Amino acid sequence: MGKQSYLRGGHRRGRRDFLERLLRGLLDAMDHAVDAEQLAAGPGMLQRLDPRIKTLGLLLLIVTAVFVKSLVALAGLFAFATALALASRMTLRRLAGQVWTGVLLFTGALALPAIVLVPGDTVAVVPLLDWAITRQGLRGAAFLIGRAETAATFALLVILTTPWPQVLKALRSLGMPLVLVAILGMTHRYIFVLLETSVQLFEAKRSRVMGPLPGPERRRMAMASIVVLLEKSLHLATEVHLAMIARGYRGEVRLLDDFRIHVWDWFALTGFLAVAAVAIAWQWLYP
């Protein structure tokens, strides 16, 4: 009997711990967004650049990283991305937590079979399985992981060093279709609407539940919470959209401050072009 009570108590604590972790995760996501806005508004090398120049230059480097065919050139682009992040007041810990670790785990899982499936020169053998690890497979896996890490780092630099409305306006200025810009803007806005509504629902549930509920009741409450979350989000989204229209929104991203390109912006764009040109030239000189 005592053992059964202990197990039931542990199961209840597990459920409470799950709700606590979920609520803490939602709050951490909202805190991360606020921290990203503060970083974009702070001092730093990329923060000082015109959003159009910055977006164009980093997009060019992303394309270069995707198509470059030299591991040395790819490593140079990754080092340049890291240097830009450090010059923009980002820490290596932040880069590792937000992009490097996740990309490595995802692309690593995709690239791992290639080291034994791609035919070529054998460099090692997997113990007990007698699978041959080939040089060509290792090279292909290195390219996949390197391109993903470098491109993701450059993309993160755009997002974390530029306020989101300026990113949208810069994309629109560079010729992105209006529909795509509007979808990106609304998606970004309603993600935080869902987060805020979810936090409110979980706090309300935690403050009103006095003890453990039976299984059917928990499932019924979970389904009811999902329905309420969708209804509240849709209602709030409609109100926000009507408020935007009432204030003059017609699809275009408009800011109080107009973009102005300064001399250092042209120097920065020249530097981005030079880095891309060197990476492309390197693969031809040292294939």
Phi, psi and omega in degrees: 000316180296322179294319179296319178296321179296318180294318179296319178297318178296322179295321178294316179298324178298319179294318179295319179297323178296315179295321178296317179294321179295315178296319179295323178295320177296317179294322178296323178296320178291321177296323178297321179295318178295319179296322178295321178295321178293322178295320180294330180271354183273181179283151180165164183296308182287331180297334183278347185278155174297133184303326180292315179296316181297313180296316180296315182295316181288326174297321176298319179291327176296315178298319178298318180295328181288324188257353181293146186241024178233127179294327179294315178296321179295319177296324177295320177296320178295319177295322178295319177298319178295319179296319177298320180296316179295322178289343179258021175069031173257143179265157176297327178296320179293316179298317180295320182286325186268333185223312190296313183294313181297316179295321180296317180294318183289306181290330177297320177296326178284324185275341185301316179297336184295332184292340178246343182270330181284124180287154179160204182282126182284130178246340179197169180230135178290125180300145176072331183260343181058035176269132182275125174269121186259154177296320179295323178294318177297321180294317178296318178295321178296320177296316181298312181292317181296317179295317180296315181296316183292313180296319179294324179294314177298318179297320178296325178298320178297315187288318186277343181254006181223127174303143187302318177300325178290326175298315180296317179294323178295318178296320178294322179294332180273004173103007177293137181303147183300322182298316180294320178296317179296320178296316178298317181296314181293320179299314179299319182292316187280343171300318181283333173297315178296318179298313181296318179295320179297317178299317179297319180295315181293322178294320178295318179294317182295327182281345184251345180270120184267340183200181181293145178253152176294162184305308180301323181291321178296318179294321178296320179292322179296315179295320178296322178296320178297316180296315179297320180298315180294318180296313180295321180295316179296318179296315180293322178298319178296318179296318179297317180295318178295322178296321178295317178296320180295337180261012172102008181287128178230020179109330180280145177273116182239134179240157178292325181260126177280151177288139176227126180269126180253179184297318182293337175294319178293323176297319179295317178297320176298320178296318177299316179297321180294317179297317178297319180294319179295319179296320180289319180293327182298321183290338177275326181282324182230073183294000000 
